[in-house]
Each structure stands twice: as structure tokens, then as C-alpha cells.
Amino acid sequence: MPAPIALFVYNRLEQTRATVEALRKNRLAAESELIVFSDGPKDAADAPKVAEVRSYIQAVQGFKNIRSIERAENWGLARSIIAGVTEVLNRPEGPGSVIVMEDDLVTSPYFLQYMNDGLALYENESHVASIHGYIYPVKKPLPETFFLRGADCWGWATWKRAWNRFEPDGAKLLAELERRSLMRSFDLDGSYGFSHMLKRQISGQNNSWAIRWHASAFLAGMLTLYPGVSLVDNVGQGTSGTHKGSAQFKYESLESRPIRVGSIPI
């Protein structure tokens, strides 16, 4: 049975529509449950946009079934994702796994197949924390699939057993990284400022759930499976929302073939 898809939306109708339409083109969409978590408006100005997104979601078809959870208040992205993922994974009738999407991630038609193949293959492998659909734009050819230590946030999937390792207290995570002299390793040998991001979360300068998820998995010595070519593209950067950058819909960058998920050394 395909894992349920948890989609987190707010007030961006154009990006939400692009995300959902891309998911609908996946072969496994018709067999997958779509659970949409709609955050409440921050203020009166956002209320009409939130209502537009909710109206669109109510009309969506093409999935096995669709469940919409509409928050009355504004929870923010971090609280929404932490609570929503926990809720889906703790359902007694669920498979104990979930695919997590935000409202600005356009996917390849082979995204759901890759995610479900990965979830099935590594379900009982305690060293694997998650499956990730996006890979960074590197020039060097990469293997079909490979592991990196930690976790990630642009189109991902996990199991209840792994999510149970999530530690929401950033200060505890930072203290453990420092105690075990893992700061440089956590920063990809000094090439990316993950530790700086975690410190900003602790001080309240950001509210990133993703840096805490990454640190939780990293400290547990757990790995995330990546594809050698990206099955996800972010189309929300530069618009209102958590992600900032250029607002380009780069469908041509997505992989147009299935990714073979086979056993590789842990």
C-alpha cells in the first residue's frame, strides 16, 4: 500500500496548484491518500488567500482519497509539520510511514514510485532515517542512489520508528554536537553552515523544523537515501513563504525516468 502523502499548504494558490497537479501525474497518485494540512491565516489580509487555497483543495481529484485538515489559527510551518507528520505516523490504521510535501515542490512523475520503493526497501533498516527526492545541483555524475548522514526537507519520507528520534529542543541538539566534537562534520566538513542555522533556531532568529530533524538524525548516526538526479524542484522561492530566492518553475530540471532503488551498502 503506498504511503500517505502529507501536504502542508498556506496561502499560495499558484504554487499549491503546481504541486498538486504534478503529484496527480504520478502513476501511484490514484492509489495514494492525500492528507492536506491547511494553516490558518496570520491576519485578516491573508484570510482570503487561505480561503482560495482551501477551496481549490476541496475540488481536487485524482487520488485514492483526500482529507483536508484546516487549522483555525496560524501555527506556522514548523509547528504544522511537526504536529502533522506525528499525527499521520501515529494513526493506528496507517502503514507507519509518510511522504511529506510542502506547497512549493513540483515533482517528477516518478517521484511517488521512488519514495515508496525506498520506504519499502529500507523499512526495517534502523540506520536509515528517511528517503529524499531532491538532490543538490552538482556537476559531477552521481550514483543512481546513495546515502548522506542526517535528514533533509524538500520532498521526503520517513517511518514512525525514525521520526521517534526527532528532538524538538535545538539547544539539546547543539550541546550534544559540541560534546561529541561533531560541529565540523555536521557542517559538511565546514562547507555549509548547518550549525549556524541551528544556533539561529535556538536564539529565535528562525523557526526551522528541518535543521532540528537533520541534527536529530545526524546525531543518531542515521542516513538519508538520495537520488543521483533530482525528482523535486522548488517553485516557491522568491514568493511569500518560508523559502526565498528566484521564482522560476524549472520543470526541465526534473528526472524523466524511473529511479532504480536497489540494495546498496549501509
Order of alpha helices (4+ residues) and beta strands (2+ residues): beta-alpha-beta-alpha-beta-alpha-beta-beta-alpha-beta-beta-beta-alpha-alpha-alpha-alpha-alpha-beta-beta
